[in-house]
């Protein structure tokens, strides 16, 4: 599988986790996923925009991995946002 953890020290894209269904399978679920929210964290204001963009990018890779596993299902097209806890 694709490893999009990018050196953060946690396996955000461990193939067993994806296969085991422990990742959310909806965009709302992914947006509110605790690991995503934790990764977004509370960065220093001077680098918050860059950090948020980076984490959103990492999790976009996660969504790609999930899409690869959702055989026959509609692919997720999530616009994840570190500054939003929930989609309105």
Long-range contacts (C-beta under 8 A, 24 or more apart in sequence): 1-65, 2-61, 2-64, 2-65, 2-68, 4-58, 4-59, 4-61, 4-62, 4-65, 5-58, 6-54, 6-58, 8-39, 8-58, 10-35, 12-39, 12-58, 12-59, 12-62, 13-61, 13-62, 13-65, 15-65, 18-65, 18-66, 18-69, 19-69, 23-62, 23-66, 25-66, 25-70, 25-73, 25-76, 26-76, 27-76, 27-77, 27-78, 27-79, 27-80, 27-87, 28-86, 28-87, 30-59, 30-62, 30-63, 30-76, 30-78, 30-80, 31-78, 31-80, 31-81, 31-84, 31-85, 31-86, 31-87, 32-85, 32-86, 36-80, 37-85, 40-82, 40-83, 51-82, 52-81, 52-82, 52-83, 55-82, 56-80, 56-81, 56-82
